[in-house]
Amino acid sequence: MNILTVNLLFSTLVFSVAARIYLWPKLPELSARTVLVPILILHAFRHLGLMFLSPGAVYPGMPPEFANPAAYGDLVAAVLALAAIAALTAGARSSKALVWIFNLVGTVDLAAAIVLGTTHGADKFMGAAYWIPTFWVPALLVTHYVTFVYLLRYWKEDGWLPSSRSSTI
């Protein structure tokens, strides 16, 4: 196992512990807006995945088979997160569907990036972008999981409006 994998796994564990301590106990009583808007804001920064295409942020030789799908997949996830934020904060009926689309696309993008990065040996070329898979990706993975749990367990059909639960942003 390489150091990048250890960092990714350990950081995911740390973010999972933090979510379990601070978020999990409150999740059932929080509104969709309260839980999901901060998560979506975090994911809106996924445009930073474009660093994988930036000389200086990565070393020469970064495999394009990893860099291109990772960079553009992150950009798509960021745009979807922004669309979901707009819908959710406006109380749009489409907000739940947009959160689902964002969460599915964003999760598949991260899984694909992990597989492609491993398959093509991208870890050797990370350079300054090393923080993305060792810090950023674990936070994104955990928040995708929290979003799936919230969508499946706590966001009821009649609870799509931001004011429909007691706690809002």
PyMOL CGO cylinders between C-alpha atoms (Angstrom):
from pymol import cmd
from pymol.cgo import CYLINDER

trace = [
    CYLINDER, 0.00, 0.00, 0.00, 1.38, 3.42, -0.90, 0.3, 1, 1, 1, 1, 1, 1,
    CYLINDER, 1.38, 3.42, -0.90, 1.41, 6.52, 1.29, 0.3, 1, 1, 1, 1, 1, 1,
    CYLINDER, 1.41, 6.52, 1.29, -1.31, 8.25, -0.72, 0.3, 1, 1, 1, 1, 1, 1,
    CYLINDER, -1.31, 8.25, -0.72, -3.68, 5.34, -0.06, 0.3, 1, 1, 1, 1, 1, 1,
    CYLINDER, -3.68, 5.34, -0.06, -2.86, 5.38, 3.65, 0.3, 1, 1, 1, 1, 1, 1,
    CYLINDER, -2.86, 5.38, 3.65, -3.51, 9.15, 3.78, 0.3, 1, 1, 1, 1, 1, 1,
    CYLINDER, -3.51, 9.15, 3.78, -6.80, 8.80, 1.90, 0.3, 1, 1, 1, 1, 1, 1,
    CYLINDER, -6.80, 8.80, 1.90, -8.05, 5.97, 4.12, 0.3, 1, 1, 1, 1, 1, 1,
    CYLINDER, -8.05, 5.97, 4.12, -6.93, 7.59, 7.39, 0.3, 1, 1, 1, 1, 1, 1,
    CYLINDER, -6.93, 7.59, 7.39, -8.40, 10.98, 6.48, 0.3, 1, 1, 1, 1, 1, 1,
    CYLINDER, -8.40, 10.98, 6.48, -11.68, 9.28, 5.53, 0.3, 1, 1, 1, 1, 1, 1,
    CYLINDER, -11.68, 9.28, 5.53, -11.70, 7.61, 8.94, 0.3, 1, 1, 1, 1, 1, 1,
    CYLINDER, -11.70, 7.61, 8.94, -11.11, 10.95, 10.70, 0.3, 1, 1, 1, 1, 1, 1,
    CYLINDER, -11.11, 10.95, 10.70, -13.90, 12.70, 8.76, 0.3, 1, 1, 1, 1, 1, 1,
    CYLINDER, -13.90, 12.70, 8.76, -16.20, 9.74, 9.49, 0.3, 1, 1, 1, 1, 1, 1,
    CYLINDER, -16.20, 9.74, 9.49, -15.47, 9.98, 13.21, 0.3, 1, 1, 1, 1, 1, 1,
    CYLINDER, -15.47, 9.98, 13.21, -16.17, 13.73, 13.15, 0.3, 1, 1, 1, 1, 1, 1,
    CYLINDER, -16.17, 13.73, 13.15, -19.47, 13.19, 11.31, 0.3, 1, 1, 1, 1, 1, 1,
    CYLINDER, -19.47, 13.19, 11.31, -20.44, 10.43, 13.72, 0.3, 1, 1, 1, 1, 1, 1,
    CYLINDER, -20.44, 10.43, 13.72, -19.75, 12.62, 16.77, 0.3, 1, 1, 1, 1, 1, 1,
    CYLINDER, -19.75, 12.62, 16.77, -21.09, 15.98, 15.60, 0.3, 1, 1, 1, 1, 1, 1,
    CYLINDER, -21.09, 15.98, 15.60, -23.66, 15.35, 12.88, 0.3, 1, 1, 1, 1, 1, 1,
    CYLINDER, -23.66, 15.35, 12.88, -25.12, 11.86, 13.25, 0.3, 1, 1, 1, 1, 1, 1,
    CYLINDER, -25.12, 11.86, 13.25, -26.95, 12.44, 16.57, 0.3, 1, 1, 1, 1, 1, 1,
    CYLINDER, -26.95, 12.44, 16.57, -28.67, 15.58, 15.18, 0.3, 1, 1, 1, 1, 1, 1,
    CYLINDER, -28.67, 15.58, 15.18, -29.41, 14.33, 11.65, 0.3, 1, 1, 1, 1, 1, 1,
    CYLINDER, -29.41, 14.33, 11.65, -33.00, 13.16, 12.27, 0.3, 1, 1, 1, 1, 1, 1,
    CYLINDER, -33.00, 13.16, 12.27, -34.12, 16.52, 13.62, 0.3, 1, 1, 1, 1, 1, 1,
    CYLINDER, -34.12, 16.52, 13.62, -32.44, 18.80, 11.06, 0.3, 1, 1, 1, 1, 1, 1,
    CYLINDER, -32.44, 18.80, 11.06, -34.04, 20.19, 7.91, 0.3, 1, 1, 1, 1, 1, 1,
    CYLINDER, -34.04, 20.19, 7.91, -32.80, 19.31, 4.47, 0.3, 1, 1, 1, 1, 1, 1,
    CYLINDER, -32.80, 19.31, 4.47, -31.59, 22.88, 4.08, 0.3, 1, 1, 1, 1, 1, 1,
    CYLINDER, -31.59, 22.88, 4.08, -29.62, 22.79, 7.35, 0.3, 1, 1, 1, 1, 1, 1,
    CYLINDER, -29.62, 22.79, 7.35, -27.90, 19.50, 6.55, 0.3, 1, 1, 1, 1, 1, 1,
    CYLINDER, -27.90, 19.50, 6.55, -27.42, 19.75, 2.82, 0.3, 1, 1, 1, 1, 1, 1,
    CYLINDER, -27.42, 19.75, 2.82, -26.58, 23.39, 2.05, 0.3, 1, 1, 1, 1, 1, 1,
    CYLINDER, -26.58, 23.39, 2.05, -23.23, 23.27, 3.92, 0.3, 1, 1, 1, 1, 1, 1,
    CYLINDER, -23.23, 23.27, 3.92, -22.41, 19.94, 2.24, 0.3, 1, 1, 1, 1, 1, 1,
    CYLINDER, -22.41, 19.94, 2.24, -23.32, 21.36, -1.16, 0.3, 1, 1, 1, 1, 1, 1,
    CYLINDER, -23.32, 21.36, -1.16, -21.20, 24.47, -0.51, 0.3, 1, 1, 1, 1, 1, 1,
    CYLINDER, -21.20, 24.47, -0.51, -18.22, 22.20, 0.25, 0.3, 1, 1, 1, 1, 1, 1,
    CYLINDER, -18.22, 22.20, 0.25, -18.82, 20.35, -3.02, 0.3, 1, 1, 1, 1, 1, 1,
    CYLINDER, -18.82, 20.35, -3.02, -19.22, 23.59, -4.96, 0.3, 1, 1, 1, 1, 1, 1,
    CYLINDER, -19.22, 23.59, -4.96, -15.47, 24.02, -4.44, 0.3, 1, 1, 1, 1, 1, 1,
    CYLINDER, -15.47, 24.02, -4.44, -14.80, 20.89, -6.49, 0.3, 1, 1, 1, 1, 1, 1,
    CYLINDER, -14.80, 20.89, -6.49, -13.80, 23.16, -9.35, 0.3, 1, 1, 1, 1, 1, 1,
    CYLINDER, -13.80, 23.16, -9.35, -10.44, 22.92, -7.57, 0.3, 1, 1, 1, 1, 1, 1,
    CYLINDER, -10.44, 22.92, -7.57, -10.08, 19.49, -9.18, 0.3, 1, 1, 1, 1, 1, 1,
    CYLINDER, -10.08, 19.49, -9.18, -9.07, 21.41, -12.30, 0.3, 1, 1, 1, 1, 1, 1,
    CYLINDER, -9.07, 21.41, -12.30, -5.67, 21.57, -10.56, 0.3, 1, 1, 1, 1, 1, 1,
    CYLINDER, -5.67, 21.57, -10.56, -5.01, 18.14, -12.05, 0.3, 1, 1, 1, 1, 1, 1,
    CYLINDER, -5.01, 18.14, -12.05, -4.70, 19.92, -15.42, 0.3, 1, 1, 1, 1, 1, 1,
    CYLINDER, -4.70, 19.92, -15.42, -2.48, 22.71, -14.12, 0.3, 1, 1, 1, 1, 1, 1,
    CYLINDER, -2.48, 22.71, -14.12, 1.29, 22.56, -14.63, 0.3, 1, 1, 1, 1, 1, 1,
    CYLINDER, 1.29, 22.56, -14.63, 2.93, 23.47, -11.35, 0.3, 1, 1, 1, 1, 1, 1,
    CYLINDER, 2.93, 23.47, -11.35, 0.08, 21.98, -9.32, 0.3, 1, 1, 1, 1, 1, 1,
    CYLINDER, 0.08, 21.98, -9.32, 0.99, 18.54, -10.67, 0.3, 1, 1, 1, 1, 1, 1,
    CYLINDER, 0.99, 18.54, -10.67, 4.29, 17.18, -11.91, 0.3, 1, 1, 1, 1, 1, 1,
    CYLINDER, 4.29, 17.18, -11.91, 4.97, 16.69, -15.61, 0.3, 1, 1, 1, 1, 1, 1,
    CYLINDER, 4.97, 16.69, -15.61, 3.78, 13.27, -16.70, 0.3, 1, 1, 1, 1, 1, 1,
    CYLINDER, 3.78, 13.27, -16.70, 0.43, 13.31, -14.89, 0.3, 1, 1, 1, 1, 1, 1,
    CYLINDER, 0.43, 13.31, -14.89, -1.54, 10.64, -16.78, 0.3, 1, 1, 1, 1, 1, 1,
    CYLINDER, -1.54, 10.64, -16.78, -4.28, 12.34, -18.82, 0.3, 1, 1, 1, 1, 1, 1,
    CYLINDER, -4.28, 12.34, -18.82, -6.37, 9.17, -18.44, 0.3, 1, 1, 1, 1, 1, 1,
    CYLINDER, -6.37, 9.17, -18.44, -6.74, 10.21, -14.80, 0.3, 1, 1, 1, 1, 1, 1,
    CYLINDER, -6.74, 10.21, -14.80, -6.36, 14.00, -14.95, 0.3, 1, 1, 1, 1, 1, 1,
    CYLINDER, -6.36, 14.00, -14.95, -9.00, 14.79, -17.56, 0.3, 1, 1, 1, 1, 1, 1,
    CYLINDER, -9.00, 14.79, -17.56, -11.91, 12.76, -16.14, 0.3, 1, 1, 1, 1, 1, 1,
    CYLINDER, -11.91, 12.76, -16.14, -11.00, 13.75, -12.56, 0.3, 1, 1, 1, 1, 1, 1,
    CYLINDER, -11.00, 13.75, -12.56, -10.79, 17.46, -13.37, 0.3, 1, 1, 1, 1, 1, 1,
    CYLINDER, -10.79, 17.46, -13.37, -13.88, 17.72, -15.53, 0.3, 1, 1, 1, 1, 1, 1,
    CYLINDER, -13.88, 17.72, -15.53, -15.89, 15.32, -13.37, 0.3, 1, 1, 1, 1, 1, 1,
    CYLINDER, -15.89, 15.32, -13.37, -15.18, 17.55, -10.39, 0.3, 1, 1, 1, 1, 1, 1,
    CYLINDER, -15.18, 17.55, -10.39, -16.23, 20.61, -12.37, 0.3, 1, 1, 1, 1, 1, 1,
    CYLINDER, -16.23, 20.61, -12.37, -19.53, 18.96, -13.30, 0.3, 1, 1, 1, 1, 1, 1,
    CYLINDER, -19.53, 18.96, -13.30, -20.09, 17.99, -9.64, 0.3, 1, 1, 1, 1, 1, 1,
    CYLINDER, -20.09, 17.99, -9.64, -19.41, 21.61, -8.58, 0.3, 1, 1, 1, 1, 1, 1,
    CYLINDER, -19.41, 21.61, -8.58, -21.95, 22.96, -11.07, 0.3, 1, 1, 1, 1, 1, 1,
    CYLINDER, -21.95, 22.96, -11.07, -24.53, 20.39, -9.94, 0.3, 1, 1, 1, 1, 1, 1,
    CYLINDER, -24.53, 20.39, -9.94, -23.89, 21.34, -6.30, 0.3, 1, 1, 1, 1, 1, 1,
    CYLINDER, -23.89, 21.34, -6.30, -24.52, 25.01, -7.14, 0.3, 1, 1, 1, 1, 1, 1,
    CYLINDER, -24.52, 25.01, -7.14, -27.76, 24.12, -8.95, 0.3, 1, 1, 1, 1, 1, 1,
    CYLINDER, -27.76, 24.12, -8.95, -28.89, 22.06, -5.95, 0.3, 1, 1, 1, 1, 1, 1,
    CYLINDER, -28.89, 22.06, -5.95, -28.04, 24.93, -3.57, 0.3, 1, 1, 1, 1, 1, 1,
    CYLINDER, -28.04, 24.93, -3.57, -30.11, 27.35, -5.65, 0.3, 1, 1, 1, 1, 1, 1,
    CYLINDER, -30.11, 27.35, -5.65, -33.08, 24.99, -5.74, 0.3, 1, 1, 1, 1, 1, 1,
    CYLINDER, -33.08, 24.99, -5.74, -32.86, 24.04, -2.08, 0.3, 1, 1, 1, 1, 1, 1,
    CYLINDER, -32.86, 24.04, -2.08, -32.56, 27.59, -0.77, 0.3, 1, 1, 1, 1, 1, 1,
    CYLINDER, -32.56, 27.59, -0.77, -35.42, 28.73, -3.01, 0.3, 1, 1, 1, 1, 1, 1,
    CYLINDER, -35.42, 28.73, -3.01, -37.62, 25.88, -1.79, 0.3, 1, 1, 1, 1, 1, 1,
    CYLINDER, -37.62, 25.88, -1.79, -38.06, 24.57, -5.33, 0.3, 1, 1, 1, 1, 1, 1,
    CYLINDER, -38.06, 24.57, -5.33, -39.87, 21.28, -5.82, 0.3, 1, 1, 1, 1, 1, 1,
    CYLINDER, -39.87, 21.28, -5.82, -36.93, 20.15, -7.94, 0.3, 1, 1, 1, 1, 1, 1,
    CYLINDER, -36.93, 20.15, -7.94, -34.48, 20.45, -5.04, 0.3, 1, 1, 1, 1, 1, 1,
    CYLINDER, -34.48, 20.45, -5.04, -34.66, 16.82, -3.93, 0.3, 1, 1, 1, 1, 1, 1,
    CYLINDER, -34.66, 16.82, -3.93, -34.17, 15.57, -7.49, 0.3, 1, 1, 1, 1, 1, 1,
    CYLINDER, -34.17, 15.57, -7.49, -31.23, 17.93, -7.99, 0.3, 1, 1, 1, 1, 1, 1,
    CYLINDER, -31.23, 17.93, -7.99, -29.60, 16.78, -4.74, 0.3, 1, 1, 1, 1, 1, 1,
    CYLINDER, -29.60, 16.78, -4.74, -30.02, 13.16, -5.87, 0.3, 1, 1, 1, 1, 1, 1,
    CYLINDER, -30.02, 13.16, -5.87, -28.49, 13.90, -9.29, 0.3, 1, 1, 1, 1, 1, 1,
    CYLINDER, -28.49, 13.90, -9.29, -25.60, 15.80, -7.71, 0.3, 1, 1, 1, 1, 1, 1,
    CYLINDER, -25.60, 15.80, -7.71, -24.96, 13.07, -5.16, 0.3, 1, 1, 1, 1, 1, 1,
    CYLINDER, -24.96, 13.07, -5.16, -25.02, 10.21, -7.68, 0.3, 1, 1, 1, 1, 1, 1,
    CYLINDER, -25.02, 10.21, -7.68, -22.84, 12.01, -10.24, 0.3, 1, 1, 1, 1, 1, 1,
    CYLINDER, -22.84, 12.01, -10.24, -20.43, 13.28, -7.58, 0.3, 1, 1, 1, 1, 1, 1,
    CYLINDER, -20.43, 13.28, -7.58, -20.03, 9.87, -5.96, 0.3, 1, 1, 1, 1, 1, 1,
    CYLINDER, -20.03, 9.87, -5.96, -19.44, 8.13, -9.29, 0.3, 1, 1, 1, 1, 1, 1,
    CYLINDER, -19.44, 8.13, -9.29, -16.90, 10.82, -10.18, 0.3, 1, 1, 1, 1, 1, 1,
    CYLINDER, -16.90, 10.82, -10.18, -14.94, 10.25, -6.96, 0.3, 1, 1, 1, 1, 1, 1,
    CYLINDER, -14.94, 10.25, -6.96, -15.03, 6.46, -7.34, 0.3, 1, 1, 1, 1, 1, 1,
    CYLINDER, -15.03, 6.46, -7.34, -13.87, 6.73, -10.95, 0.3, 1, 1, 1, 1, 1, 1,
    CYLINDER, -13.87, 6.73, -10.95, -11.07, 9.14, -9.98, 0.3, 1, 1, 1, 1, 1, 1,
    CYLINDER, -11.07, 9.14, -9.98, -9.83, 6.77, -7.27, 0.3, 1, 1, 1, 1, 1, 1,
    CYLINDER, -9.83, 6.77, -7.27, -9.86, 3.83, -9.67, 0.3, 1, 1, 1, 1, 1, 1,
    CYLINDER, -9.86, 3.83, -9.67, -8.26, 5.77, -12.53, 0.3, 1, 1, 1, 1, 1, 1,
    CYLINDER, -8.26, 5.77, -12.53, -5.67, 7.37, -10.26, 0.3, 1, 1, 1, 1, 1, 1,
    CYLINDER, -5.67, 7.37, -10.26, -4.68, 3.98, -8.90, 0.3, 1, 1, 1, 1, 1, 1,
    CYLINDER, -4.68, 3.98, -8.90, -4.75, 2.25, -12.29, 0.3, 1, 1, 1, 1, 1, 1,
    CYLINDER, -4.75, 2.25, -12.29, -2.64, 4.90, -14.00, 0.3, 1, 1, 1, 1, 1, 1,
    CYLINDER, -2.64, 4.90, -14.00, -0.22, 5.61, -11.12, 0.3, 1, 1, 1, 1, 1, 1,
    CYLINDER, -0.22, 5.61, -11.12, -1.26, 9.23, -10.74, 0.3, 1, 1, 1, 1, 1, 1,
    CYLINDER, -1.26, 9.23, -10.74, 0.06, 9.38, -7.16, 0.3, 1, 1, 1, 1, 1, 1,
    CYLINDER, 0.06, 9.38, -7.16, 3.62, 9.88, -8.42, 0.3, 1, 1, 1, 1, 1, 1,
    CYLINDER, 3.62, 9.88, -8.42, 2.61, 13.07, -10.21, 0.3, 1, 1, 1, 1, 1, 1,
    CYLINDER, 2.61, 13.07, -10.21, 0.40, 14.77, -7.63, 0.3, 1, 1, 1, 1, 1, 1,
    CYLINDER, 0.40, 14.77, -7.63, 2.78, 17.55, -6.64, 0.3, 1, 1, 1, 1, 1, 1,
    CYLINDER, 2.78, 17.55, -6.64, 0.95, 20.40, -4.89, 0.3, 1, 1, 1, 1, 1, 1,
    CYLINDER, 0.95, 20.40, -4.89, -2.36, 18.71, -5.79, 0.3, 1, 1, 1, 1, 1, 1,
    CYLINDER, -2.36, 18.71, -5.79, -1.52, 15.91, -3.31, 0.3, 1, 1, 1, 1, 1, 1,
    CYLINDER, -1.52, 15.91, -3.31, -3.85, 17.52, -0.75, 0.3, 1, 1, 1, 1, 1, 1,
    CYLINDER, -3.85, 17.52, -0.75, -6.87, 16.80, -2.98, 0.3, 1, 1, 1, 1, 1, 1,
    CYLINDER, -6.87, 16.80, -2.98, -6.90, 13.00, -2.60, 0.3, 1, 1, 1, 1, 1, 1,
    CYLINDER, -6.90, 13.00, -2.60, -5.49, 13.05, 0.92, 0.3, 1, 1, 1, 1, 1, 1,
    CYLINDER, -5.49, 13.05, 0.92, -7.74, 15.68, 2.50, 0.3, 1, 1, 1, 1, 1, 1,
    CYLINDER, -7.74, 15.68, 2.50, -10.43, 16.89, 0.10, 0.3, 1, 1, 1, 1, 1, 1,
    CYLINDER, -10.43, 16.89, 0.10, -11.59, 13.53, -1.33, 0.3, 1, 1, 1, 1, 1, 1,
    CYLINDER, -11.59, 13.53, -1.33, -12.11, 11.95, 2.12, 0.3, 1, 1, 1, 1, 1, 1,
    CYLINDER, -12.11, 11.95, 2.12, -14.28, 14.89, 3.20, 0.3, 1, 1, 1, 1, 1, 1,
    CYLINDER, -14.28, 14.89, 3.20, -16.25, 14.61, -0.03, 0.3, 1, 1, 1, 1, 1, 1,
    CYLINDER, -16.25, 14.61, -0.03, -16.72, 10.86, 0.35, 0.3, 1, 1, 1, 1, 1, 1,
    CYLINDER, -16.72, 10.86, 0.35, -18.04, 11.20, 3.89, 0.3, 1, 1, 1, 1, 1, 1,
    CYLINDER, -18.04, 11.20, 3.89, -20.39, 14.04, 2.96, 0.3, 1, 1, 1, 1, 1, 1,
    CYLINDER, -20.39, 14.04, 2.96, -21.71, 12.06, -0.01, 0.3, 1, 1, 1, 1, 1, 1,
    CYLINDER, -21.71, 12.06, -0.01, -22.48, 9.23, 2.40, 0.3, 1, 1, 1, 1, 1, 1,
    CYLINDER, -22.48, 9.23, 2.40, -24.22, 11.61, 4.82, 0.3, 1, 1, 1, 1, 1, 1,
    CYLINDER, -24.22, 11.61, 4.82, -26.24, 12.98, 1.89, 0.3, 1, 1, 1, 1, 1, 1,
    CYLINDER, -26.24, 12.98, 1.89, -27.35, 9.50, 0.82, 0.3, 1, 1, 1, 1, 1, 1,
    CYLINDER, -27.35, 9.50, 0.82, -28.39, 8.69, 4.39, 0.3, 1, 1, 1, 1, 1, 1,
    CYLINDER, -28.39, 8.69, 4.39, -30.30, 11.94, 4.69, 0.3, 1, 1, 1, 1, 1, 1,
    CYLINDER, -30.30, 11.94, 4.69, -32.03, 11.44, 1.34, 0.3, 1, 1, 1, 1, 1, 1,
    CYLINDER, -32.03, 11.44, 1.34, -33.03, 7.87, 2.13, 0.3, 1, 1, 1, 1, 1, 1,
    CYLINDER, -33.03, 7.87, 2.13, -33.94, 8.15, 5.82, 0.3, 1, 1, 1, 1, 1, 1,
    CYLINDER, -33.94, 8.15, 5.82, -34.82, 11.70, 6.78, 0.3, 1, 1, 1, 1, 1, 1,
    CYLINDER, -34.82, 11.70, 6.78, -35.92, 13.79, 3.81, 0.3, 1, 1, 1, 1, 1, 1,
    CYLINDER, -35.92, 13.79, 3.81, -39.61, 13.02, 3.58, 0.3, 1, 1, 1, 1, 1, 1,
    CYLINDER, -39.61, 13.02, 3.58, -41.60, 13.99, 0.50, 0.3, 1, 1, 1, 1, 1, 1,
    CYLINDER, -41.60, 13.99, 0.50, -43.47, 16.64, 2.46, 0.3, 1, 1, 1, 1, 1, 1,
    CYLINDER, -43.47, 16.64, 2.46, -40.22, 17.99, 3.92, 0.3, 1, 1, 1, 1, 1, 1,
    CYLINDER, -40.22, 17.99, 3.92, -38.78, 19.59, 0.81, 0.3, 1, 1, 1, 1, 1, 1,
    CYLINDER, -38.78, 19.59, 0.81, -39.39, 23.16, 1.89, 0.3, 1, 1, 1, 1, 1, 1,
    CYLINDER, -39.39, 23.16, 1.89, -36.55, 24.73, 3.88, 0.3, 1, 1, 1, 1, 1, 1,
    CYLINDER, -36.55, 24.73, 3.88, -38.97, 25.86, 6.59, 0.3, 1, 1, 1, 1, 1, 1,
    CYLINDER, -38.97, 25.86, 6.59, -40.71, 22.48, 6.98, 0.3, 1, 1, 1, 1, 1, 1,
    CYLINDER, -40.71, 22.48, 6.98, -38.50, 21.36, 9.87, 0.3, 1, 1, 1, 1, 1, 1,
    CYLINDER, -38.50, 21.36, 9.87, -37.60, 23.15, 13.04, 0.3, 1, 1, 1, 1, 1, 1,
    CYLINDER, -37.60, 23.15, 13.04, -33.96, 23.89, 12.24, 0.3, 1, 1, 1, 1, 1, 1,
    CYLINDER, -33.96, 23.89, 12.24, -32.85, 25.96, 9.24, 0.3, 1, 1, 1, 1, 1, 1,
    CYLINDER, -32.85, 25.96, 9.24, -29.83, 27.94, 8.24, 0.3, 1, 1, 1, 1, 1, 1,
]
cmd.load_cgo(trace, "trace")
